[in-house]
Amino acid sequence: MNLLVRGMNARSCYRTAILALAVLGFLLGSTVQASTDWIVVDARGVPLSSGAHLAPGAALKLPEGARVTLIARSGRTVTLRGLFEGLVPRVEGEQEDTRRALSALIAARQERIRTIGVVRSGEKAARLPDPWLIDISRPGPRCLHQSLPAAFWLPHPVKSPVLAIWPTDRSWRIDLDWPANRDRLEIPDALRPSEGQTLIAVDGDREHAITFTLIAAGVMHPVLLAAWLIEKGCVQQADALLDLLNPPTDSKSVRLVPR
């Protein structure tokens, strides 16, 4: 398979950026009433789909080896493992509190880095200007939102006018024209990865394996999104979202936005 994508002009990139900013603006300005439901981030060995809602106190039975990871709107994350038979945890007292949620997310981010390692998490990678940019200058996990546009991104000038992408089995290859004056290239629909898919991206003479996780289309609340990114190890993207939610006043301080 070989697809040469042309015509990714400034208008297309501008439209993508405006759409992403509009969605993020909606998220940041939203005053939707807090929900006490849990959101399923990941489910294995049990018929629950990513993005599904689970009510606190609902009966849940997990066979041996099964696992369900849940996120509350407060940013709290819980993983239940089989054998398990009981009730979904309660979330009373976890109403939306921006300061508390951001504090919890920052703590979760640090713990995630400690668990998966600095290099794999990308904790020291270049800062993304947008959470939904896919940094192809380094390997590791990346997250794609099913409702939002995304683009490949490089923190340095392009080393080649063509970006080559292929799966790990090399069953196909796609070549994308990358204009020299841009830091990003919109991901065409034909190349949108599936859940868990690993693609090889060539940056100059270096190949990087990037594994993708999909975020359910209905998950739009910013705290849920940040918690999801952290849970899946997309720390570089989580940092970009946290920068929008919690912009620092200077390089040495962290400011939690007021309620």
MORAVEN-V800888 format. One record per residue. SS is DSSP state (hx for helix, st for strand, lp for the rest). Layout:
ss
SS
SS
This chain:
ss
lp
lp
lp
st
st
lp
lp
lp
lp
hx
hx
hx
hx
hx
hx
hx
hx
hx
hx
hx
hx
hx
hx
hx
hx
hx
hx
hx
hx
lp
lp
lp
lp
lp
lp
lp
lp
st
st
st
st
st
st
st
lp
lp
lp
lp
lp
lp
lp
lp
st
st
lp
lp
lp
lp
st
st
st
st
lp
lp
lp
lp
st
st
st
st
st
lp
lp
lp
lp
lp
st
st
st
st
st
lp
lp
st
st
st
st
lp
lp
lp
lp
lp
lp
lp
lp
lp
lp
hx
hx
hx
hx
hx
hx
hx
hx
hx
hx
hx
hx
hx
hx
hx
hx
hx
hx
hx
lp
hx
hx
hx
hx
lp
lp
lp
lp
lp
lp
lp
lp
lp
lp
lp
st
st
st
lp
lp
lp
lp
st
st
st
st
st
st
lp
lp
lp
lp
lp
st
st
st
lp
lp
lp
lp
lp
lp
lp
lp
st
st
st
st
st
st
lp
lp
lp
lp
lp
lp
st
st
st
st
lp
lp
lp
lp
lp
lp
st
st
st
lp
lp
hx
hx
hx
lp
lp
lp
lp
lp
lp
st
st
st
st
st
st
lp
lp
st
st
st
st
st
st
st
st
st
st
lp
lp
lp
lp
lp
lp
hx
hx
hx
hx
hx
hx
hx
hx
hx
hx
lp
lp
lp
hx
hx
hx
hx
hx
hx
hx
hx
hx
hx
hx
lp
lp
lp
lp
lp
lp
lp
lp
lp
lp
lp
lp
lp
lp
